[in-house]
Amino acid sequence: MRLLEGRVALVTGAAQGIGLAIARTFAEQGAAVVIADVSGEAAEKAKASVKSLGAETLAVEADVREPEQVQAMVDAASSQVGSLDVLVNNAGITRDATMRKMKLEDWQAVIDVHLTGTFLATQATSLVMREQGRGSIVNISSISGKVGMVGQSNYSAAKAGIVGLTKAAAKELAHHGVRVNAIQPGLIRTAMTAALREDIWEQKMSEIPMGRAGEPEEVANVALFLASDLSSYMTGTVLEVTGGRYM
């Protein structure tokens, strides 16, 4: 029996990177997967990758900053696929700059996508899950939300906020059978980190006791654990996937 057999999982920001790895891992474990992304074209391309694993797959274009689009995304999962058992809030962007140089619009954009987007999707999805009497919500935070990173005051604040939101939502939803947990990835090999300057990459690598960067699939495996019944007595927790960095 696969870990997510017969369940429906909605993953935001699932067209690439960690989100796509999570979608594929869930599909391999029996879930029907709803791939949501701000780019409908990218979501459709990712759908082909996930569907090739034999899973029922739906692609949805959605900007998580917009309440109407978030609700439409949740409605599509519930009506077109049949239920909504797992939500992974993964959608995110970066707009790095030191505080001295950061523009207000770049601060707001990161807060809106990460924190407001996570809130809106959690709010809409939790209403469905409450009625079902079951569900698992997995929020993707970041080690930046634990320690703060120079040049990422917006990102660090948003990711720290996701931890607070996770714990508050977990307390509100526990008696409805809905669990809410978070993951804080460290340095993971994605298109975003591939753009880092070599000296910055090496500096980050020097902070990792395991001596290597993580792979998106390693984050996906932890998301699978939290989404499945293997973590049935866990809610409000924050799991670090960092290779020991900042332990």
C-alpha positions as CSV (number, residue, x, y, z in Angstrom):
1,M,0.0,0.0,0.0
2,R,1.5,3.3,-1.1
3,L,1.5,6.1,1.5
4,L,-0.9,8.4,-0.2
5,E,-3.1,5.9,-2.0
6,G,-6.5,7.3,-2.9
7,R,-5.7,10.8,-1.6
8,V,-5.7,14.2,-3.4
9,A,-2.8,16.6,-2.9
10,L,-2.6,20.2,-3.9
11,V,0.9,21.7,-4.3
12,T,1.4,25.4,-5.0
13,G,4.4,26.6,-6.9
14,A,4.7,23.1,-8.3
15,A,5.9,23.8,-11.8
16,Q,9.6,23.5,-10.8
17,G,12.2,22.9,-8.1
18,I,11.0,21.7,-4.7
19,G,7.4,22.0,-5.6
20,L,7.7,19.7,-8.6
21,A,9.8,17.2,-6.7
22,I,7.0,17.1,-4.0
23,A,4.3,16.6,-6.7
24,R,6.3,13.7,-8.3
25,T,7.0,12.1,-5.0
26,F,3.3,12.3,-4.0
27,A,2.3,10.8,-7.3
28,E,4.7,7.9,-6.9
29,Q,3.1,7.2,-3.5
30,G,-0.4,7.0,-5.0
31,A,-1.8,10.5,-4.7
32,A,-3.8,12.3,-7.3
33,V,-1.9,15.6,-7.7
34,V,-3.1,19.2,-8.4
35,I,-0.3,21.3,-9.7
36,A,-0.8,25.0,-9.1
37,D,1.4,27.7,-10.4
38,V,1.3,31.3,-11.3
39,S,2.2,30.3,-14.8
40,G,-0.4,28.1,-16.4
41,E,1.9,27.1,-19.2
42,A,4.6,26.0,-16.7
43,A,1.9,24.1,-14.7
44,E,0.8,22.2,-17.9
45,K,4.4,21.2,-18.6
46,A,4.9,20.0,-15.0
47,K,1.6,18.1,-15.3
48,A,3.1,15.9,-18.1
49,S,6.0,15.1,-15.9
50,V,3.8,14.0,-13.0
51,K,1.2,12.2,-15.1
52,S,3.9,10.1,-16.7
53,L,4.2,8.4,-13.2
54,G,0.6,7.1,-13.6
55,A,-1.1,9.6,-11.4
56,E,-4.3,11.5,-12.0
57,T,-3.0,15.0,-12.5
58,L,-4.7,18.5,-12.8
59,A,-2.9,21.7,-13.7
60,V,-4.3,25.0,-12.3
61,E,-3.1,28.5,-12.9
62,A,-3.3,30.5,-9.7
63,D,-1.7,33.5,-8.1
64,V,-1.7,32.8,-4.4
65,R,-1.9,36.5,-3.6
66,E,-5.4,36.7,-5.0
67,P,-8.2,35.3,-2.8
68,E,-10.5,34.6,-5.7
69,Q,-7.8,32.6,-7.6
70,V,-6.9,30.7,-4.4
71,Q,-10.6,29.7,-3.9
72,A,-10.9,28.7,-7.5
73,M,-7.8,26.5,-7.1
74,V,-9.2,24.8,-4.0
75,D,-12.6,24.4,-5.7
76,A,-11.0,22.8,-8.8
77,A,-9.2,20.2,-6.6
78,S,-12.4,19.4,-4.7
79,S,-14.8,19.2,-7.7
80,Q,-12.6,17.9,-10.5
81,V,-10.5,15.4,-8.6
82,G,-12.9,14.5,-5.9
83,S,-11.5,15.6,-2.5
84,L,-8.7,17.5,-1.0
85,D,-6.6,15.6,1.6
86,V,-3.2,17.3,1.4
87,L,-2.1,20.9,0.8
88,V,1.6,21.9,0.4
89,N,2.1,25.7,0.5
90,N,5.3,25.9,-1.5
91,A,4.8,29.0,-3.8
92,G,7.5,31.6,-3.3
93,I,9.7,34.3,-4.8
94,T,12.9,36.2,-3.8
95,R,13.6,39.9,-4.1
96,D,16.9,40.2,-2.3
97,A,18.5,43.4,-1.2
98,T,20.0,44.9,2.0
99,M,17.4,46.8,4.1
100,R,19.1,50.1,3.1
101,K,18.4,49.4,-0.6
102,M,15.2,47.4,-0.4
103,K,12.3,48.9,-2.1
104,L,8.9,48.8,-0.4
105,E,7.4,47.0,-3.4
106,D,10.0,44.2,-3.1
107,W,9.3,43.8,0.6
108,Q,5.6,43.6,0.0
109,A,5.9,41.2,-3.0
110,V,7.7,38.6,-0.9
111,I,5.5,39.0,2.1
112,D,2.4,38.7,-0.1
113,V,3.5,35.6,-2.0
114,H,5.0,33.6,0.9
115,L,3.0,34.7,4.0
116,T,-0.3,36.0,2.6
117,G,-0.4,33.2,0.0
118,T,0.1,30.6,2.7
119,F,-2.6,32.1,4.8
120,L,-5.1,32.3,2.0
121,A,-4.5,28.7,0.8
122,T,-4.6,27.4,4.4
123,Q,-7.8,29.2,5.1
124,A,-9.6,28.0,2.0
125,T,-8.3,24.4,2.2
126,S,-9.0,24.1,5.9
127,L,-12.7,24.7,5.3
128,V,-12.8,21.6,3.0
129,M,-10.7,19.5,5.4
130,R,-12.8,20.4,8.4
131,E,-15.9,19.1,6.7
132,Q,-14.0,15.9,5.8
133,G,-12.7,15.5,9.4
134,R,-9.2,14.9,8.1
135,G,-6.3,16.5,6.2
136,S,-2.7,17.5,6.3
137,I,-1.2,20.9,5.5
138,V,2.5,21.2,4.9
139,N,4.0,24.7,4.8
140,I,7.4,25.3,3.3
141,S,9.3,27.8,5.4
142,S,13.1,28.1,5.3
143,I,16.1,28.1,7.5
144,S,16.2,31.8,6.7
145,G,13.1,32.1,8.9
146,K,15.0,30.6,11.8
147,V,18.3,32.6,11.7
148,G,17.7,35.5,9.3
149,M,19.9,36.2,6.3
150,V,21.7,39.3,5.3
151,G,20.0,40.8,2.2
152,Q,16.8,38.8,2.8
153,S,14.9,40.7,5.5
154,N,11.7,40.3,3.5
155,Y,12.2,36.6,2.8
156,S,13.4,35.9,6.4
157,A,10.4,37.7,7.9
158,A,8.0,35.9,5.6
159,K,9.4,32.5,6.3
160,A,9.5,33.2,10.1
161,G,5.8,34.3,9.8
162,I,5.0,31.0,8.2
163,V,6.2,29.2,11.3
164,G,3.9,31.3,13.5
165,L,1.0,30.7,11.1
166,T,1.7,27.0,11.1
167,K,1.5,26.8,14.9
168,A,-1.6,28.9,15.2
169,A,-3.4,27.0,12.5
170,A,-2.4,23.7,14.0
171,K,-4.0,24.7,17.3
172,E,-7.2,25.9,15.6
173,L,-7.6,22.8,13.4
174,A,-6.4,19.9,15.5
175,H,-9.8,19.0,16.9
176,H,-11.2,18.8,13.4
177,G,-8.7,16.1,12.4
178,V,-6.5,18.5,10.4
179,R,-2.8,18.6,11.0
180,V,-0.5,21.5,10.1
181,N,3.3,21.3,10.0
182,A,6.2,23.1,8.4
183,I,9.5,22.3,6.8
184,Q,12.6,24.6,6.9
185,P,14.9,23.6,4.0
186,G,18.5,24.8,3.9
187,L,20.7,25.0,0.9
188,I,18.9,22.9,-1.8
189,R,20.0,22.5,-5.4
190,T,17.3,24.4,-7.4
191,A,17.3,27.0,-10.2
192,M,17.2,29.7,-7.6
193,T,20.3,28.6,-5.8
194,A,22.1,27.8,-9.0
195,A,22.1,31.5,-9.7
196,L,24.2,32.2,-6.6
197,R,27.7,33.6,-7.1
198,E,30.4,30.9,-6.6
199,D,31.9,32.7,-3.5
200,I,28.4,32.9,-1.9
201,W,27.8,29.2,-2.7
202,E,31.1,28.1,-1.1
203,Q,30.5,30.2,2.0
204,K,27.1,28.5,2.5
205,M,28.6,25.1,1.9
206,S,31.2,25.7,4.6
207,E,28.3,26.1,7.1
208,I,26.9,22.6,6.4
209,P,28.2,19.8,8.6
210,M,27.2,17.1,6.1
211,G,29.4,18.9,3.5
212,R,26.9,19.0,0.6
213,A,23.8,20.8,-0.6
214,G,20.4,19.0,-0.4
215,E,18.4,17.8,-3.3
216,P,14.7,18.7,-3.9
217,E,13.7,15.1,-3.5
218,E,15.1,15.1,0.0
219,V,12.7,17.9,0.9
220,A,10.0,16.0,-0.9
221,N,10.5,12.9,1.2
222,V,10.0,14.9,4.4
223,A,6.8,16.5,2.9
224,L,5.6,13.0,2.2
225,F,6.2,12.0,5.8
226,L,4.2,14.9,7.0
227,A,1.4,14.4,4.5
228,S,1.0,10.7,5.3
229,D,-0.2,8.8,8.3
230,L,3.4,8.1,9.3
231,S,3.2,11.5,11.1
232,S,-0.4,11.0,12.4
233,Y,0.5,12.3,15.9
234,M,2.4,15.3,14.7
235,T,1.0,18.9,14.3
236,G,2.5,22.3,14.8
237,T,6.0,21.0,14.2
238,V,8.9,22.5,12.2
239,L,11.3,20.0,10.6
240,E,14.7,21.3,9.4
241,V,16.1,19.8,6.2
242,T,19.5,21.4,6.3
243,G,22.3,18.9,6.5
244,G,22.8,20.1,10.1
245,R,23.3,23.8,9.1
246,Y,22.4,26.2,12.0
247,M,21.4,23.3,14.3
